[in-house]
Amino acid sequence: MKTAIALLLSLIAAFWQIGVRAAEQDPAQSRAQAHTELGAAYFSTGQLGVALEELKEAVKADSRYAPSYNMLGLVYMELREFAQAEDNFQHALDLDAASPDIHNNYGWFLCQRKRVDEAIKHFFTALKNPLYTTPEKSYLNAGLCSLKINDEQNAAEYFLKAFKLRPQQPQAAYYLGELSLKRKDYVEAKKYLAGIPPSESAGAKALWLGVRVERKLGNRDAEADYAMQLRKRFPNSPEAQALRNSDYEYVEFAKPEGQKVVK
């Protein structure tokens, strides 16, 4: 219900902006921007077909508006039409080579295609831009990408930079906790576990991390509390299955939750 209301508000705002911007100096770019924002709103709720229609309208309105191609890249990536995704990311960069958001998204695409070295370069190109407002996202993505090639040392460095930039970053805290647990630094792992905001601590992966950390520290009451929450809230999750099987080594280490929203 909350998602539907949020989408409705986004659509109302975007349609209002279409009318307002049409009267401004550059109506073509204004229409492209409004359609791109509509496409992004639909994309965020998984309505990929409608998002694609809006983004194509954006391109028709102004074929030189780079953010439209950036969003098209994300949509085609989600549709697993990888050649079209790459074409759109590259075209977006042709139009706006300095955009940190485009570099970040293209880097994540390359990471998913296992082109890790290329991906890291794009993340760091984004980070060089002093106007980049969310650098923690590129550090987080660089860490996740490094894990794909088992480069845990660099991954930990990138996650730590993301965590320092935004201590409330739940994914960075989670992965730092996992890496600390793997190094058998259980006190450090618990510190990062405590850094995951309460709203995020309900996630199956974070709860499973809590079970394993407290178990290693010998805190049976805390372990039991995490286990109870995991069984109650996520009974069908792989982590709950691992708990039932007493498989305390299980972890889906390099599959972040909700990665598609990282932009």
C-alpha positions as CSV (number, residue, x, y, z in Angstrom):
1,M,0.0,0.0,0.0
2,K,2.8,2.4,0.9
3,T,4.6,1.6,-2.4
4,A,1.4,2.2,-4.4
5,I,0.9,5.6,-2.6
6,A,4.5,6.6,-3.2
7,L,4.2,5.7,-6.9
8,L,1.0,7.7,-7.2
9,L,2.6,10.7,-5.6
10,S,5.6,10.4,-7.9
11,L,3.3,10.2,-11.0
12,I,1.3,13.2,-9.9
13,A,4.4,15.2,-9.4
14,A,5.9,14.1,-12.7
15,F,2.7,14.9,-14.7
16,W,2.6,18.3,-13.0
17,Q,6.2,18.9,-13.9
18,I,5.5,18.1,-17.5
19,G,2.9,20.9,-17.6
20,V,5.1,23.4,-15.8
21,R,8.3,22.6,-17.8
22,A,6.5,22.8,-21.1
23,A,6.2,26.6,-20.5
24,E,9.9,27.0,-19.7
25,Q,12.7,27.9,-22.1
26,D,13.7,24.4,-23.2
27,P,10.4,22.5,-23.6
28,A,12.1,19.5,-25.3
29,Q,14.5,18.8,-22.4
30,S,11.8,19.6,-19.9
31,R,9.5,16.9,-21.4
32,A,12.4,14.5,-21.6
33,Q,13.3,15.0,-18.0
34,A,9.6,14.6,-16.9
35,H,9.2,11.3,-18.9
36,T,12.6,10.1,-17.5
37,E,11.4,10.7,-13.9
38,L,8.2,8.8,-14.7
39,G,10.2,6.0,-16.1
40,A,12.4,5.9,-13.0
41,A,9.3,5.8,-10.8
42,Y,7.8,2.9,-12.7
43,F,11.2,1.1,-12.7
44,S,11.5,1.4,-9.0
45,T,8.2,-0.5,-8.6
46,G,9.1,-3.2,-11.1
47,Q,6.8,-2.0,-13.9
48,L,9.4,-2.4,-16.5
49,G,7.2,-2.3,-19.6
50,V,5.6,1.0,-18.7
51,A,9.0,2.4,-17.6
52,L,10.4,1.5,-21.1
53,E,7.5,3.3,-22.8
54,E,8.1,6.5,-20.8
55,L,11.8,6.4,-21.4
56,K,11.3,6.0,-25.2
57,E,9.0,9.0,-25.0
58,A,11.8,10.9,-23.2
59,V,14.2,10.0,-26.1
60,K,11.7,11.2,-28.6
61,A,11.3,14.5,-26.8
62,D,15.1,15.1,-26.6
63,S,17.5,12.7,-28.1
64,R,20.5,14.4,-26.3
65,Y,19.2,14.1,-22.7
66,A,21.7,11.7,-21.2
67,P,19.7,10.6,-18.1
68,S,17.1,9.0,-20.3
69,Y,19.7,6.6,-21.8
70,N,21.1,6.0,-18.3
71,M,17.7,4.8,-17.1
72,L,17.2,2.8,-20.3
73,G,20.4,1.0,-19.5
74,L,19.0,0.1,-16.1
75,V,15.7,-1.1,-17.5
76,Y,17.3,-3.3,-20.2
77,M,19.8,-4.6,-17.6
78,E,16.8,-5.7,-15.5
79,L,15.2,-7.3,-18.6
80,R,18.5,-9.1,-19.3
81,E,18.8,-7.5,-22.7
82,F,22.5,-6.9,-22.1
83,A,23.6,-5.6,-25.5
84,Q,20.9,-2.9,-25.5
85,A,21.7,-2.1,-21.9
86,E,25.4,-1.5,-22.7
87,D,24.5,0.5,-25.8
88,N,22.4,2.9,-23.8
89,F,25.0,3.3,-21.0
90,Q,27.7,4.0,-23.5
91,H,25.4,6.5,-25.4
92,A,24.6,8.2,-22.0
93,L,28.4,8.6,-21.4
94,D,28.9,9.9,-24.9
95,L,26.4,12.7,-24.1
96,D,27.6,13.3,-20.5
97,A,31.1,11.8,-19.9
98,A,31.4,13.5,-16.4
99,S,28.2,12.1,-14.9
100,P,29.1,10.1,-11.7
101,D,25.6,8.5,-11.7
102,I,26.1,7.1,-15.2
103,H,29.6,5.8,-14.4
104,N,28.3,4.2,-11.3
105,N,25.4,2.4,-13.0
106,Y,27.5,1.4,-16.0
107,G,30.1,0.1,-13.6
108,W,27.5,-2.0,-11.8
109,F,26.4,-3.4,-15.2
110,L,29.9,-4.4,-16.0
111,C,30.3,-6.0,-12.6
112,Q,27.3,-8.2,-13.3
113,R,28.8,-9.2,-16.6
114,K,32.0,-10.2,-14.7
115,R,34.1,-7.5,-16.3
116,V,35.4,-6.5,-12.9
117,D,38.5,-4.4,-13.8
118,E,36.4,-2.3,-16.2
119,A,33.7,-1.9,-13.5
120,I,36.1,-0.7,-10.9
121,K,37.5,2.0,-13.2
122,H,34.0,3.4,-13.7
123,F,33.3,3.4,-10.0
124,F,36.5,5.4,-9.4
125,T,35.8,7.8,-12.3
126,A,32.5,8.5,-10.5
127,L,34.3,9.1,-7.2
128,K,36.7,11.6,-8.8
129,N,33.8,14.0,-9.4
130,P,33.7,16.5,-6.6
131,L,30.0,17.1,-7.2
132,Y,29.0,13.4,-6.7
133,T,26.5,13.5,-3.9
134,T,26.4,9.8,-3.1
135,P,30.0,8.5,-3.3
136,E,29.3,5.8,-0.7
137,K,27.3,4.0,-3.4
138,S,30.3,3.6,-5.7
139,Y,32.5,2.5,-2.8
140,L,29.8,-0.1,-1.9
141,N,29.5,-1.3,-5.5
142,A,33.3,-1.5,-5.8
143,G,33.4,-3.7,-2.7
144,L,30.6,-6.0,-4.0
145,C,32.4,-6.2,-7.3
146,S,35.7,-7.1,-5.6
147,L,33.9,-10.0,-3.8
148,K,33.0,-11.5,-7.1
149,I,36.7,-12.2,-7.7
150,N,37.4,-13.1,-4.0
151,D,39.4,-9.9,-3.5
152,E,38.4,-9.6,0.2
153,Q,41.2,-7.2,1.1
154,N,40.1,-4.5,-1.4
155,A,36.5,-5.2,-0.7
156,A,36.9,-4.5,3.0
157,E,38.7,-1.2,2.2
158,Y,35.9,-0.1,-0.1
159,F,33.2,-1.1,2.4
160,L,34.9,0.7,5.1
161,K,35.1,3.9,3.0
162,A,31.4,3.6,2.3
163,F,30.7,3.0,6.0
164,K,32.7,6.1,7.0
165,L,31.0,8.3,4.5
166,R,27.6,7.0,5.7
167,P,27.6,5.1,9.0
168,Q,23.9,4.3,8.5
169,Q,24.7,2.4,5.3
170,P,23.2,-1.0,6.2
171,Q,24.9,-3.0,3.3
172,A,28.4,-1.7,4.1
173,A,27.9,-2.6,7.8
174,Y,26.6,-6.0,6.9
175,Y,29.5,-6.9,4.6
176,L,32.1,-5.5,7.0
177,G,30.4,-7.8,9.6
178,E,30.6,-10.8,7.4
179,L,34.3,-10.2,6.5
180,S,35.2,-9.7,10.2
181,L,33.4,-12.9,11.1
182,K,35.3,-14.7,8.4
183,R,38.6,-13.4,9.8
184,K,37.4,-14.6,13.2
185,D,37.3,-11.1,14.6
186,Y,34.0,-11.6,16.4
187,V,34.1,-8.4,18.5
188,E,34.6,-6.4,15.3
189,A,31.8,-8.3,13.6
190,K,29.5,-7.5,16.4
191,K,30.4,-3.8,16.2
192,Y,29.4,-3.7,12.6
193,L,26.2,-5.7,13.3
194,A,25.3,-3.0,15.8
195,G,25.8,-0.5,13.0
196,I,22.9,-1.9,11.0
197,P,19.8,0.3,11.6
198,P,16.9,-1.3,13.4
199,S,14.7,-1.2,10.3
200,E,17.3,-3.1,8.4
201,S,18.2,-5.6,11.2
202,A,15.0,-7.5,10.2
203,G,16.7,-8.6,7.0
204,A,17.3,-12.4,6.9
205,K,21.0,-11.9,6.1
206,A,21.6,-9.5,9.0
207,L,19.7,-11.7,11.4
208,W,21.7,-14.8,10.3
209,L,24.9,-12.8,10.8
210,G,23.7,-12.0,14.3
211,V,23.0,-15.7,15.0
212,R,26.5,-16.6,14.0
213,V,28.4,-13.7,15.6
214,E,26.6,-14.2,19.0
215,R,27.2,-18.0,18.8
216,K,30.9,-17.5,18.3
217,L,31.0,-15.0,21.3
218,G,29.1,-17.5,23.4
219,N,26.1,-15.2,24.0
220,R,23.4,-17.8,23.9
221,D,20.5,-15.5,24.8
222,A,21.4,-13.0,22.1
223,E,21.9,-15.9,19.6
224,A,18.5,-17.3,20.5
225,D,16.8,-13.9,20.0
226,Y,18.3,-13.5,16.5
227,A,17.3,-17.1,15.7
228,M,13.8,-16.6,16.9
229,Q,13.4,-13.4,14.7
230,L,14.8,-15.2,11.7
231,R,12.4,-18.2,12.1
232,K,9.4,-15.9,12.7
233,R,10.0,-13.3,10.0
234,F,11.7,-15.2,7.3
235,P,10.8,-18.9,7.7
236,N,11.3,-19.7,4.0
237,S,14.6,-17.9,3.6
238,P,17.8,-19.8,2.8
239,E,19.2,-18.5,6.1
240,A,16.3,-20.0,8.0
241,Q,16.9,-23.3,6.2
242,A,20.5,-23.1,7.2
243,L,19.5,-22.5,10.8
244,R,17.2,-25.5,10.8
245,N,20.1,-27.6,9.4
246,S,22.6,-26.1,11.9
247,D,24.7,-25.1,8.9
248,Y,26.5,-22.2,10.5
249,E,29.0,-21.8,7.7
250,Y,26.3,-20.9,5.1
251,V,26.3,-17.4,3.6
252,E,25.2,-16.0,0.3
253,F,28.2,-13.8,0.4
254,A,28.1,-11.8,-2.9
255,K,24.4,-11.3,-3.6
256,P,23.3,-8.0,-2.1
257,E,19.6,-7.3,-1.5
258,G,17.9,-4.6,-3.5
259,Q,21.0,-3.8,-5.6
260,K,18.9,-2.6,-8.5
261,V,18.2,0.7,-6.6
262,V,21.8,1.6,-6.2
263,K,22.1,4.4,-8.9
